[in-house]
Amino acid sequence: MPSLWSATIFVVALAAGIALRIEVFEVPHLEGDERLYAALVDQLRSGQGYTLHGHPILSEPWVIREQYDTPLFYHPPAGIVWFAPFVALFGNRGLDVAQLAAFAVFLAGTMLLAREVVQEWTPGTAGAVALVSAATPIVVHVSIHRWLDGPQVAAAAVAAWLLVRAAKIGTPSAAILAGLGWGATCLVKLNAVLALPGAAALAWVAAEDGEPRRKLRALLVTAGVAGAAVLPWLIAEHTTFGTIFPVWAGKPAARLVAENPFVRHVTLVRTPWAYFRLLPQTEFTLVPSLAILAIARPAGRAGRVAAALVLWAGLIVGANVALGAIGYSKLLRYVVLIEPATVLLPMLALRSARSWRDDGRRAAASIATAALVVACGLEVAQAVQIAYVYPQGAWIRPLLGRAW
């Protein structure tokens, strides 16, 4: 496909995605994490360091002081570092501009990854990838809040593309670049390590013509560089807290659970299995894509790519189910790293549906294609609802309320 087509599709999808996220400038941003991250940006820019110690926010009644008044904030600093230059340029609104910029990076990274993975890269395929990337509901949700999840999923998309390129090219420089990408992703939030096995499997099968030894070397170098990038943070964290896994990260304090009805609901009332119930209500393409691929059982490279994408998403969802079972909150934004895997799955399912048409099973192909088209339409509708209804606190049911 000519590069002009790709550029045009990217620009159109970027404009549509920004339109879905423009409410980021209208949302009051009073959620606790959003306020904490803004305070951290203030601390960094004023030379106080990566800590909330001494910031007025610690006097707020909702803040668990013993959890946040520490010499070092417990999340890695890359997400806050991403916000800081935007705030320097645009003031407090820079936090919102940073989210739109992160979406642009996510869109570009996902399209580049899809181009490496999807065998038939046509204007139609590129347009479908761009549409689903721009409107995938979980990414829209995190993009209209000042959370770390938007920059993290953007970094993961680019890092996954770099990893596939490294496996295909096989040069040390490409692997080092991929390792730096994954290191940066993990330095936004450490849970990004859950996406690395699936992305590595995807890189291995996507580089089908690569020599196994060269691919293995690329993956090992990538993992080594990523580990080296994260190691200083782990040392600092262990020195400060005595552990590299602070137990309160993601697990609300008892007082917060007792006083905040929403926190109590997502911690005590909502079960860990809620992810399996809520994901199909938001990622509408997920169930039809998995069903079509399970029935079609694509052979060869397509089947291996599908398995790698399922592994990617499955590890992240499974880990969050396990964390929910031991007392952590159950929020859909915690599984945002299933993207861009769940963006690519419908493309493989659509390819399988086309193969049915070629085999003479036109009715099955038409039903499968129609199901995917309807699912994409529902995702767009869900994204519009998230962007223009949910932020204002108005009518949020039936589709949105239970999920978000």
N, C-alpha and C positions, 0 to 999 in steps of 0.2 A: 504494500500500500504506500503510495507517495507520502512523504513527510508532511506535505501541505494538508492532506486529509487529516492526519493525526493531530496537527496543530490546530486546525479548525475545530475538530471534535473536542479537543481539550479546552479551547477557549469557550465554546458554547456550554460545555458541561460545567466549567468553572463559574461562568456567569449564573447558570441555573443553581448551582450549589451555593453560591454566595447569596442569591435571592432567598434560598431556604434558611440561611443562617443570619440574615440581616437583623433579626430580632435580638441578636447578641448585644446590640447597642441599646435595646430597650429593656431587657431583663434587669431587675434591680440588683442581682448578684449578692443576695444576702445569705446564701447558704454557707454553712460553717467553713467547709474546705476552701471555697472561693475566697472568703475573707482572710483565711490563714495564708493562702498563697500570695494574695496581694500584700499582706503585711510582710512576708518574707522578701518580696521584691523591694519594698521600702527599706528593709533592713540592709539588704545588699547594696542598694544605691546610696545609702547614707553611711556606708562603711562600718556597720555594726556586725557584719558577718552573717553566716548562714545559721541563724538562730533567731528565735522569737524573744529571747531574754531581753528584758528592758522595753519591749514594745507595749504600747497602751492596750493592745487587744487582749493581753493576758488579764486585764481587769474586768473584761466582759463576763457577765454572770454565766454564760453558756460554756465558757472555756474551762476545760479540766486543767487547772494550772500545773499540777504535778506531771501531767503528760506532755505539756508543751513548753514549760519553762525549763529548758535544758540547754546545755552548751552547744548542741547540734540538733537541727531538725532531723526527724527520723527518715524522711524520704530522701533519696539522692537529689542532687541539686540541678540536674540538667534542665528540667522543666522550668524552674525558676530562672535559670540563666537564659532560656529561650524567651521568656517574657520580658526580661530586663531591658534589652535594647529597644523594644517596641514602646515601652513606657517612657524611655528616655526621649524618643522621638515624638510620641503622641500624648504624653501625659497618662492619666488614669485610663483613658480609652485605648491605650496601647495594649492592655490586657485583652481587649476584644479584637483588635486588629491582629494580634498574635494568633488568636484562634482561627481567624479567616486565613491567615498565612499558613497555618498548620494544615487546614483543609486542602489548600492548593498543593502542598507537598504530598499529602495523602493521595490526592487524585492523580498527580503525576507519577508517584511511586507505584500505585496500583496499575495504572495503564502501562507503565514500562514493564512491570512484572508480568502482566497478562500477555504482552507482546512476546516475551521470552517463553511463556508456557503454552499459550494457545496456538495450535498448529496453523489454523487458518485465520490469519490476521487480516481481515477485510474491513472496509468502512462500517459495515453492519455490525461486526463483532466489536470493533473499537467503540462504536456508538453505544452498544448495549453495556459494555464494561463501564464506560463513562457515566451512563445514566444510573446504573445500579450503585456505582461508587459515590456519585453525588447525592443520591437519595437514600442510601442505606440508613435505616432509622437510628441505630445506636450511635453511629458517627455524627449524625445530625444532632442528636441529643447532647453529646459531649461537646460539640462545637459551639453551642449557644450558651455554654457555661465556662467559667474561668477555672476549669479543672486541668489536671495534668494529662488526662486521658487523650485529649485531642492531639497534643504534640507527640505523645507516646505512640499512638497508632500510626501517625504520619511517619515517624522515624522507623517504625517496624516495616511499613510498606517499602520504603526506600532500602532498608537493610536487607529485606528479603530479595529484592531485585538485584542488589549488589552480590548477594550470596549465589544466586542462580548464575549471574555473569561470571563470578569467580570459578564456579564449577565447570562452566563451559570453556572459559579461556584457559584456566589452569595456571596462570602466572602468580607468583608471590605477591606482586603489587595489588592485583585484583582481590586476592584473599585478605590482604592487610586492610584494604579499603572496606571490604565487607565486615571484617572484625571491628573496625572503628565504628561502622554503622550500628552493629549490634551492641557494642559497648555503650554508645550514646543512648540507644533505646533503653537498655537496662539502667542507665544512670538517670532516666526520667522516673521510672518505677521498676524495682527489681523483679516484679512478676513477669517482665518481658522475657525472662529466661524460659518461660513455659512455651513461648512461640518458637524458640530456636530449633527444637527437635523436628517439628513439622516442617519448618522452612528448610532445614537441612535435607530432610527426605525429599522435599519438592525439588530442591536444587539437584540432588543426585539423579532423580528420574527424568528431570527436564533436560539435563545434559546427557542424553542417551548415547551420543557419539563420543563422549569423552572417555579417556582411558581411566579405569577404576582407580589405579594408583594415584593418578594426577587429581582426580576428584576428591579422593580421601585426603590427600595432602592439603588441598584447598580448604576443605571443611575443618581440618585440624588447625591450620593456621588461623582461620577465621575464629574458631573457638578460643585459641590461645590469645589472640590479640584482644578479643572481647573480654576475656578473663583478666588480662593485664590492665585493661582500661578501667575495669570495675574494682580491681583489688585495692587501690588506695582508699576508695570510699569504704569498703568492707573493713579495712584496718581502722579507719577513723571511727566508724560506727562501733566496732568492737571495743575500741579504747574508751569511747564515751559511755556506752550502754552495757558493756560486758557481754554482748551478743551481736550477731549480725542479723538476727530476726527478732526485733522488738515485738513483744507479744501484743502490744496495744495498736500496732499498725493495722487498721482495718477492723479491729475488734473494739467496739464502743465500750467506754467505761460504764460501770454499773450505775453511777448517778445519771449519766446521759440516757441510758436505757430506761431508767425509772421516770425521768422527767420529760422526755421527748417522745410523743406518741408515734411519730414516723420511725424513729430509730428503733423503738420497741417493736414495731410491726416487722421491719425488715430483719431484725435480729432474732426475735423470739417467736413471732407468729408465722412469718413466712418460712416455709421449710426449704431445705437445700434442693429438693426436687423441683422447686419453682422454676429453675432455669429451663428445665425441659418443657414446662407448661407455657412459660412466658416467651421463650425465643420464637416459637412458631407464630405467636401473635404479633411479632414485630419484624422478624426476618422472614417475610412471607415466601421468599423464594427457596428457603432452606428445605422444607418438607418435600415439595414437588421435585426439587433437584435431586435430593437423596433417593426418592422413590424411583424416579426415571433411571438414575444410575444403577440402582439395585436391580431393577428389571432388565436393563440393557446389558449390564455387566461388560462394559467396554473392554476390549482386549488391548494388549500392547501398551504403548506409551500412555494413551488416554486413560486406561484403567489404573496404571501406576500413579499418574498425576492425581486422579480422583482420590485414590487411597491416601496419598500424601496430604491432600487438602483436608480430608476427613480426620486424619491423624492430628493435623495442626489444630483444627477447631475442637476436636474431642479432648485433647490433653488440657486445653484451657478450661473448657466447661467442666471436665471431670475434676480438675484441681479445685475449682471454685465450689463445686458440690461438696468436696471433702472439707474445705475450709468452713463452709456454711454449717457442716455437721458438727464442728467443734466450737461453734459460737461466733463466727464472723458474720458480718452483715451479708445479705443476699441482694445485690443490686446488679441490674443488667449492664451498667457501665463497667463493672468489674470484668466482664468478658469481652470488652471491646476489641481485644486482640484476636478474636476469631476472624476479624477483617484483616487483610483482604481475602482470606481463604474462602469465606462465604460469598464474596463477590465473584470469584472465579468458578465456583461450582455450577451456577446456572449456565455458564458458557459451555461447560463440558456436557451438561444435560441436554442443551439445545443441539449440540453436535450429534449426540446419540439419537435424538429425535429425527434429525435429518437423515441419519443412516437408516432408520426404519423406513423412511419414505423411499430411499434408494432401493431397499429390499422388497418394496411392494406393499409394505404395511402402512398404507396412507392414512387409514383411520387412526391407528395408534399414534402415528407421527403428528397428525393434526390435533389430537386430544392433548398430547404432551406439550406441543408448542403453545396451544391455547392456555394450558394451565400455567406455563411459565410467563406468558404475556400478562395474564390476569394477576399473577403473583407480583410481577414487577409493578403493575398499576397500583396494587394495594400498598406496596412499599412506598411508592411516591405519595399516595394519599396519607399514609401514616407519617411520612416525613413532613408533609404540609401541616398535619395536625399537631405534630410536635413543635414545629417552628412558629405557628401562628395562633394556636389555641392554648396549648399547655402552658407556655410562659406567662400568659395572662391569668392563669388560674381559673379559667372558665370551663366550659363543657369539655370534659376529658374522657368520658366514657362513650361507647363501650370498649373501643379498641385500646385506648391509651391508659386509662386509669389503673387497671389492675397490673399492667406491666411496669409502669414507671413510678 
